[in-house]
């Protein structure tokens, strides 16, 4: 399977029309919440109502905190040494560090621990469904469709149950409301379409 996106791994990408080989990600730290934000963003977010949760998270995640600090303080040579575990011929001069993006870590209030870290993508919607927001990691290809379906179901909970909407949802997502584990007849055409789109060939099963 694919490696977790949170640990260093090799990845091929097309950047400005040219193929590139990436290795990472590595944790960093900044008090900015946006690339063009202010270094005061983090400090402005500290309030009496969230201090307990933030301190609690630090107390209950000392191993993670230690790991992230170590990642952020790593030297270039150390990162290349890790790279050579995957690509022994790597030349240190051929690689440089790029800031790939930013992520503001979600800390959720928790009665048991006072606060806990939330990973992945979380959808928050108003009770009347007029506003929804995605918090956390940007939804990638593996979860983007499910995230959008969740937004539709939460913001248009009444409409999505109608026959008209159900029909349209089935056109957009043929497996909507169905279990591909239990419905092999539906799984086959969907899998064939996926393989065709990605220009992949299905391996024959060996019994």
Order of alpha helices (4+ residues) and beta strands (2+ residues): beta-beta-alpha-alpha-alpha-alpha-beta-beta-beta-beta-alpha-alpha-alpha
